Amino acid sequence: MFKKILCILLVVACLLPLSACSSANEYELTFNFDENGKKEYIFYTDECVVYVVSGLMMCSVDGKSKMLEMALHDGDITVEAILESASADAENEDIKFTEYPDGSIEYHYEGFNLVKLNSLTGSKDLYFLPDSMSYYDIQE
């Protein structure tokens, strides 16, 4: 009996560090597709504009679901933090990514793509797209 309990405790102790590791999509970003085809900006700074195409982005803040637009405006999440998280997800091979000759990067999450677009004007805009769209669909 004692050996069984000790064995169970050992297994639990070994699994605890695994559960503490961060996983892909740190902010639990989800894309809700709406078929309207509209490109709407949801946030902007001097450096970039954040767009959502054909949908609505949601995220998790303190365990509660919130519109990404509101989380950005309220300062709960920053554009830089989203990009750092996406880069870490790609580096850890939790998601796939595609780099383009102009320096743009497309991160492929389940249900949506996140594109950091380097435009000819020098802006570094962010696009959240349904997974049926890509970098090539937002070229102007």
C-alpha positions as CSV (number, residue, x, y, z in Angstrom):
1,M,0.0,0.0,0.0
2,F,2.8,2.4,1.0
3,K,4.6,1.7,-2.3
4,K,1.5,2.5,-4.4
5,I,1.0,5.8,-2.6
6,L,4.7,6.7,-3.0
7,C,4.6,5.8,-6.7
8,I,1.5,8.0,-7.2
9,L,3.1,10.9,-5.4
10,L,6.2,10.5,-7.5
11,V,4.2,10.6,-10.7
12,V,2.3,13.7,-9.6
13,A,5.6,15.4,-8.6
14,C,7.0,14.7,-12.0
15,L,4.0,16.0,-13.8
16,L,3.7,19.3,-11.8
17,P,6.6,21.1,-13.6
18,L,5.0,20.2,-16.9
19,S,1.7,21.8,-16.0
20,A,3.5,25.0,-15.0
21,C,5.1,25.5,-18.4
22,S,3.5,28.2,-20.6
23,S,1.6,27.0,-23.6
24,A,1.0,28.4,-27.1
25,N,-1.4,31.3,-27.3
26,E,-0.6,32.8,-23.9
27,Y,-3.5,35.3,-24.1
28,E,-6.0,32.6,-25.3
29,L,-6.7,34.6,-28.4
30,T,-9.7,33.3,-30.4
31,F,-11.0,34.4,-33.7
32,N,-14.8,34.5,-34.2
33,F,-15.5,34.4,-37.9
34,D,-18.4,36.6,-39.2
35,E,-18.3,36.4,-43.0
36,N,-18.7,40.1,-43.4
37,G,-15.3,40.5,-45.2
38,K,-14.6,43.8,-43.6
39,K,-11.2,45.0,-42.5
40,E,-11.7,46.9,-39.3
41,Y,-9.0,48.5,-37.2
42,I,-9.4,47.9,-33.5
43,F,-6.4,49.7,-32.1
44,Y,-3.6,52.0,-33.2
45,T,-0.4,53.5,-31.9
46,D,2.2,55.7,-33.6
47,E,4.0,52.6,-34.7
48,C,1.2,50.3,-36.0
49,V,-2.5,49.7,-36.5
50,V,-4.2,46.5,-35.4
51,Y,-6.8,45.1,-37.9
52,V,-9.2,42.3,-37.7
53,V,-10.6,40.9,-41.0
54,S,-13.9,39.1,-41.2
55,G,-14.3,38.6,-37.5
56,L,-13.9,39.5,-33.9
57,M,-10.9,38.7,-31.7
58,M,-11.4,37.7,-28.1
59,C,-8.7,37.1,-25.4
60,S,-8.5,36.1,-21.8
61,V,-7.6,38.7,-19.1
62,D,-7.4,37.4,-15.5
63,G,-9.3,34.3,-16.6
64,K,-12.2,36.2,-18.1
65,S,-13.1,36.5,-21.7
66,K,-12.7,40.0,-23.2
67,M,-12.7,41.6,-26.6
68,L,-9.1,42.1,-27.7
69,E,-10.0,45.7,-28.8
70,M,-11.0,46.5,-25.2
71,A,-8.0,44.7,-23.7
72,L,-5.7,46.7,-25.9
73,H,-7.4,50.0,-25.1
74,D,-7.5,49.2,-21.3
75,G,-3.8,48.3,-21.3
76,D,-4.5,44.7,-20.2
77,I,-2.5,43.5,-23.2
78,T,0.0,45.3,-25.5
79,V,0.8,44.8,-29.1
80,E,4.4,44.2,-28.2
81,A,3.3,41.4,-25.7
82,I,1.2,39.7,-28.4
83,L,4.1,39.8,-30.8
84,E,6.6,38.5,-28.2
85,S,4.2,35.7,-27.3
86,A,3.7,34.7,-31.0
87,S,7.5,34.8,-31.5
88,A,8.0,32.5,-28.5
89,D,5.2,30.2,-29.7
90,A,7.0,29.9,-33.0
91,E,10.4,29.4,-31.4
92,N,9.1,26.7,-29.2
93,E,7.5,25.1,-32.3
94,D,4.0,25.3,-30.8
95,I,2.8,27.0,-34.0
96,K,4.1,27.3,-37.5
97,F,5.2,30.6,-39.0
98,T,6.1,32.0,-42.4
99,E,8.7,34.8,-43.1
100,Y,8.5,36.9,-46.2
101,P,11.2,38.8,-48.1
102,D,9.8,42.2,-47.0
103,G,10.3,41.2,-43.3
104,S,6.7,40.4,-42.7
105,I,5.9,37.4,-40.5
106,E,2.7,35.2,-40.5
107,Y,2.0,33.2,-37.4
108,H,-0.4,30.2,-37.9
109,Y,-2.6,29.6,-34.9
110,E,-5.5,27.2,-34.8
111,G,-8.5,29.1,-36.2
112,F,-6.7,32.3,-37.3
113,N,-3.5,33.7,-38.7
114,L,-1.6,36.7,-37.2
115,V,0.4,38.7,-39.7
116,K,3.0,41.4,-38.7
117,L,3.0,43.3,-42.0
118,N,5.9,45.5,-43.0
119,S,4.5,48.0,-45.4
120,L,6.3,50.1,-48.0
121,T,5.6,53.2,-45.9
122,G,7.5,51.6,-43.0
123,S,4.5,50.9,-40.7
124,K,4.4,47.5,-39.0
125,D,0.7,46.8,-38.9
126,L,-0.8,43.7,-37.3
127,Y,-3.6,41.7,-39.0
128,F,-5.8,39.0,-37.4
129,L,-7.2,36.9,-40.3
130,P,-9.4,33.8,-40.6
131,D,-7.2,30.8,-41.3
132,S,-8.5,30.7,-44.9
133,M,-6.6,34.0,-45.5
134,S,-2.9,34.8,-45.5
135,Y,-0.3,37.5,-46.0
136,Y,-1.1,37.6,-49.7
137,D,-4.7,38.5,-49.1
138,I,-3.9,41.8,-47.4
139,Q,-1.3,43.2,-49.8
140,E,-2.3,46.6,-51.0
